[in-house]
Amino acid sequence: MENLLLIIFLIFAGQILGSLVGLIKKPKKIVLYSSLAFAASMMLGISFFQLIPESLKISSIFLVTISFILGIVIMQIVDKILPHINPELMKKEKPSIKRSVTMLVIGIALHNVPEGLAIGVGFALSPALGIMVALGIAVQDMPENIATIVPLYGLTKKRVKSFNILVTTVLFELFGFISGYYVLKGAALNLLGASLALTAGFMTYISVEELIPAAQIKKYPKIGTISFILGILCVLLISLLAG
């Protein structure tokens, strides 16, 4: 029960903290960029140091490879179909305000579902892995929500309304977690292994396609590189302590 409550806390914590920070005080660009680089490296570290090795223990390398590629393809399709504002600092489209808010919220909410599934899949195999994935996604959610709530507030012109809208989208991540956990709890090992690799594909795509470009590492190579390395070291340290 304690592990379950911790995961639910992490699901809400990253999104709520990011939203609050974005509304209270817009952070300096360099802070947001470094946070995105740190989050990207954590997501990649969890994928390749935790999820892939665990999936290889219980599934064949062929199934793991196919599932990993499938995860990337699914996220690419989702990214193309769904409206989504990339967290590359405060840029937004300019159609009607009502339509902009609606499309933005739909995009954020549905993008939260695969993240919740990733946590549920990890938790179905072991609580420690689920917590690790939830922590990585919470770290990623903080800078992403900071960058997302600024244009949302620009559209609604109301702080409380913007905060409530963004926090409501967390329920989709919670739904993904519950679905992933209960569907895969007690499932065959091959299916669990494939699901872990699929999750790694999700997280790798989010890191490479969204977080790393948004981190502007080419523009700020020193801070970006340091933040990226720290994220990897953080994953290794947590893995060591958890193991």
Helices and strands as residue ranges (DSSP letters): H 2-24, H 29-46, I 47-51, H 52-58, H 61-81, H 97-125, H 127-156, H 159-168, H 170-184, H 189-205, I 206-211, H 212-214, H 221-242
